[in-house]
Amino acid sequence: MAQRVTTQLLLLLLGVATVWAARPRTELLNVCMDAKHHKEKPSPEDELHKQCSPWKKNSCCFTNTSEEAHKDISYLYKFNWNHCGHMTPACKRHFIQDTCLYECSPNLGPWIQEVNQSWRKERILDVPLCKEDCQQWWEDCHTSYTCKSNWHKGWDWSSGYNRCPAGAACLPFHFYFPTSAALCNEIWSHSYQASNYSRGSGRCIQMWFDPAQGNPNEEVARFYALAMSAGAVPQGAEPLLLSLALMLQFWLLG
């Protein structure tokens, strides 16, 4: 009897791992998030606005989305970049580029996670952003001001757009983000993870690239998709497998 139960638990563990490992790798490549403004599938656009233009050959965003990405308090999310006074143009261009990457890139599949939120069903988590992109973003925002380190939540939305919550002081960026890694990791609830890899390494996502040279993020997505498939336990499966393993251990010890 004991041997039969043990065998059943081991088969259950093996089955879960097999199901996760068997997910088609194509799900991770050339895909769009199930989010507020994204297309269902990536496709070319005749034209994308300014900083979003590198993605026009294969994009998850529509032309009007790319236009709104460049506006203050646009209809996309009603987000006010100038919540602590005027944000410098050098700083703002990184947030525009960040928005273009989030809305337009079809190369974020390995980091897409399901979420239970009213405005989206999926998000990105721990996208490895190239260290130069993080560093330049941080340096260019040094003279701008903010009142929070996590811009995903905690705002006062009573006016229809984000304002600093009561008691939050407007201070230079480096007060809330003492390092470039702190900025990349924390500002959007770990949507990004500051990478130690450099641009062109094939191991980190570039916010900025020259489309005439191709999209370097395609290679990066392929690398991580292959690594996840080879690893047999993609993101999100580990907690379930750990729970099942602990159940088996407790049963054997008991």
C-alpha positions as CSV (number, residue, x, y, z in Angstrom):
1,M,0.0,0.0,0.0
2,A,2.7,2.5,1.0
3,Q,4.7,1.7,-2.1
4,R,1.6,2.3,-4.3
5,V,0.9,5.7,-2.7
6,T,4.6,6.7,-3.0
7,T,4.6,5.6,-6.7
8,Q,1.4,7.6,-7.3
9,L,2.9,10.8,-5.8
10,L,6.1,10.4,-7.8
11,L,4.1,9.9,-11.0
12,L,2.1,13.1,-10.1
13,L,5.3,15.1,-9.7
14,L,6.6,13.7,-13.0
15,G,3.4,14.5,-14.7
16,V,3.3,18.1,-13.6
17,A,6.9,18.6,-14.7
18,T,6.2,17.0,-18.0
19,V,3.1,19.1,-18.7
20,W,5.0,22.3,-18.0
21,A,8.0,21.2,-20.0
22,A,5.8,20.2,-22.9
23,R,4.3,23.7,-23.4
24,P,5.1,24.8,-27.0
25,R,8.1,27.0,-27.0
26,T,6.4,29.1,-29.7
27,E,4.1,30.5,-27.0
28,L,7.1,32.4,-25.8
29,L,8.2,33.8,-29.1
30,N,6.6,36.5,-31.2
31,V,3.7,37.1,-28.9
32,C,1.8,39.9,-27.4
33,M,0.6,40.3,-23.8
34,D,-3.1,40.1,-23.0
35,A,-3.2,43.6,-21.6
36,K,-5.0,46.9,-22.0
37,H,-3.9,48.2,-25.4
38,H,-2.0,45.3,-27.0
39,K,-2.9,43.6,-30.3
40,E,-3.9,39.9,-30.1
41,K,-0.9,39.0,-32.3
42,P,2.1,41.1,-33.6
43,S,1.9,42.5,-37.1
44,P,3.5,45.2,-39.2
45,E,2.4,48.8,-38.9
46,D,2.8,51.3,-41.7
47,E,4.0,53.9,-39.3
48,L,4.7,54.1,-35.6
49,H,5.3,57.4,-33.8
50,K,8.8,58.6,-33.2
51,Q,10.5,56.6,-30.4
52,C,8.2,53.6,-31.0
53,S,9.2,53.4,-34.7
54,P,11.8,50.6,-34.2
55,W,9.0,48.1,-33.8
56,K,7.0,49.0,-36.9
57,K,8.0,45.9,-38.9
58,N,6.5,43.6,-36.2
59,S,4.6,45.3,-33.4
60,C,2.2,44.5,-30.6
61,C,1.0,48.2,-30.6
62,F,-1.2,50.2,-33.0
63,T,-0.2,53.5,-34.5
64,N,-2.5,55.5,-32.1
65,T,-1.0,53.7,-29.1
66,S,2.5,54.8,-30.2
67,E,1.3,58.4,-30.5
68,E,-0.3,58.4,-27.1
69,A,2.9,56.9,-25.6
70,H,4.6,60.3,-26.3
71,K,1.9,62.4,-24.5
72,D,1.6,63.6,-20.9
73,I,-1.5,62.2,-19.2
74,S,-2.5,60.3,-22.4
75,Y,-5.5,58.1,-22.6
76,L,-3.4,55.0,-22.3
77,Y,-3.1,55.1,-18.5
78,K,-3.8,58.8,-17.5
79,F,-0.3,58.8,-16.0
80,N,1.3,62.2,-15.2
81,W,5.0,62.2,-15.6
82,N,5.2,65.7,-14.1
83,H,3.7,64.7,-10.7
84,C,6.6,66.5,-9.0
85,G,7.1,69.4,-11.3
86,H,8.5,69.4,-14.8
87,M,10.3,66.2,-15.7
88,T,13.3,67.0,-17.9
89,P,13.1,65.9,-21.6
90,A,16.3,63.8,-21.1
91,C,14.5,61.8,-18.4
92,K,11.1,61.7,-20.0
93,R,12.5,60.1,-23.2
94,H,13.4,57.0,-21.2
95,F,9.8,56.7,-19.9
96,I,8.5,57.1,-23.5
97,Q,10.9,54.4,-24.6
98,D,9.9,52.2,-21.7
99,T,6.3,52.6,-22.8
100,C,7.1,51.8,-26.4
101,L,9.0,48.6,-25.3
102,Y,6.1,47.5,-23.1
103,E,3.3,48.2,-25.6
104,C,5.0,47.3,-28.9
105,S,7.6,44.6,-28.3
106,P,6.7,41.0,-29.4
107,N,9.9,39.7,-27.8
108,L,8.9,39.7,-24.1
109,G,7.2,36.2,-24.1
110,P,9.7,34.5,-21.8
111,W,8.8,37.0,-19.0
112,I,5.0,37.2,-19.4
113,Q,3.1,36.2,-16.4
114,E,-0.7,35.8,-15.7
115,V,-2.2,38.4,-13.3
116,N,-5.6,38.9,-11.9
117,Q,-6.1,42.6,-12.5
118,S,-9.1,44.5,-13.8
119,W,-7.2,46.2,-16.7
120,R,-5.0,43.3,-17.9
121,K,-4.7,39.6,-17.7
122,E,-0.9,39.4,-18.2
123,R,2.2,41.4,-17.2
124,I,6.0,41.1,-17.6
125,L,8.2,40.1,-14.7
126,D,12.0,40.4,-14.3
127,V,12.8,41.3,-17.9
128,P,16.6,41.5,-18.0
129,L,17.2,45.0,-19.1
130,C,20.7,45.8,-20.4
131,K,22.9,47.5,-17.9
132,E,23.7,50.5,-20.1
133,D,20.0,51.1,-20.6
134,C,19.4,51.1,-16.8
135,Q,22.5,53.3,-16.2
136,Q,21.6,55.9,-18.8
137,W,18.0,56.0,-17.6
138,W,19.1,56.6,-14.0
139,E,21.8,59.2,-15.0
140,D,19.4,61.2,-17.2
141,C,16.7,61.3,-14.5
142,H,19.1,62.5,-11.8
143,T,17.8,66.1,-11.9
144,S,14.1,65.2,-12.1
145,Y,11.9,64.7,-9.0
146,T,9.5,62.1,-7.8
147,C,7.7,61.1,-4.6
148,K,7.6,57.3,-4.9
149,S,9.8,54.3,-5.7
150,N,7.0,52.1,-6.9
151,W,5.0,53.7,-9.7
152,H,2.6,50.9,-10.1
153,K,0.6,51.5,-7.0
154,G,-0.2,53.9,-4.1
155,W,-1.0,57.0,-6.1
156,D,-3.9,59.4,-5.5
157,W,-6.1,59.1,-8.5
158,S,-9.0,61.3,-7.2
159,S,-8.4,63.9,-9.9
160,G,-8.5,61.3,-12.7
161,Y,-4.7,61.1,-13.0
162,N,-1.9,60.2,-10.6
163,R,-0.9,62.6,-7.9
164,C,1.5,62.1,-5.0
165,P,-0.2,60.5,-2.0
166,A,-0.6,62.5,1.1
167,G,2.7,62.9,3.0
168,A,4.9,61.8,0.1
169,A,7.8,64.2,-0.4
170,C,9.0,65.3,-3.9
171,L,12.7,64.6,-3.9
172,P,15.4,64.0,-6.5
173,F,15.2,60.7,-8.3
174,H,18.4,59.4,-6.6
175,F,16.7,59.7,-3.2
176,Y,14.1,57.1,-4.1
177,F,16.4,55.2,-6.6
178,P,19.9,55.3,-5.1
179,T,21.3,53.1,-7.9
180,S,20.4,52.3,-11.5
181,A,19.5,48.8,-10.4
182,A,17.0,50.2,-7.9
183,L,15.4,52.3,-10.6
184,C,15.0,49.4,-13.1
185,N,14.0,46.8,-10.5
186,E,11.5,48.8,-8.4
187,I,9.8,51.5,-10.5
188,W,7.3,49.1,-12.1
189,S,7.1,46.3,-9.5
190,H,10.0,44.3,-10.9
191,S,8.7,44.3,-14.5
192,Y,12.4,44.8,-15.2
193,Q,15.5,43.3,-13.6
194,A,18.8,45.2,-14.0
195,S,21.1,42.9,-16.0
196,N,24.9,42.6,-15.7
197,Y,24.9,41.9,-19.4
198,S,25.7,44.6,-22.0
199,R,23.9,45.6,-25.1
200,G,24.7,43.3,-28.0
201,S,25.4,40.4,-25.7
202,G,22.3,38.5,-26.7
203,R,21.5,38.0,-23.1
204,C,19.6,41.2,-22.2
205,I,16.7,43.2,-23.6
206,Q,17.5,46.6,-25.1
207,M,15.0,49.4,-24.8
208,W,17.0,51.3,-27.5
209,F,18.1,49.8,-30.8
210,D,18.7,50.8,-34.4
211,P,16.0,49.0,-36.5
212,A,18.3,49.3,-39.5
213,Q,20.5,46.7,-37.8
214,G,17.6,44.4,-36.9
215,N,15.9,43.8,-33.6
216,P,18.5,42.4,-31.2
217,N,15.7,41.4,-28.7
218,E,14.6,38.6,-31.0
219,E,17.8,36.7,-30.3
220,V,17.5,37.4,-26.6
221,A,13.9,36.1,-26.5
222,R,15.0,32.9,-28.4
223,F,17.9,32.3,-25.9
224,Y,15.7,32.5,-22.8
225,A,12.8,30.6,-24.4
226,L,15.2,27.8,-25.3
227,A,16.7,27.9,-21.8
228,M,13.2,27.7,-20.2
229,S,12.2,24.7,-22.4
230,A,15.5,22.9,-21.6
231,G,15.1,23.6,-17.9
232,A,11.8,21.6,-17.7
233,V,10.4,23.9,-15.1
234,P,9.5,27.2,-16.6
235,Q,8.6,30.3,-14.5
236,G,5.6,29.7,-12.3
237,A,5.8,25.9,-12.0
238,E,8.4,25.8,-9.1
239,P,5.9,26.5,-6.2
240,L,3.6,23.7,-7.3
241,L,6.4,21.2,-7.7
242,L,7.9,22.3,-4.4
243,S,4.6,21.8,-2.6
244,L,4.1,18.3,-4.1
245,A,7.7,17.4,-3.1
246,L,7.1,18.5,0.5
247,M,3.8,16.6,0.7
248,L,5.8,13.5,-0.4
249,Q,8.5,14.1,2.1
250,F,6.1,14.6,5.0
251,W,4.2,11.5,4.1
252,L,7.4,9.4,4.0
253,L,8.6,10.8,7.4
254,G,5.2,10.3,9.0
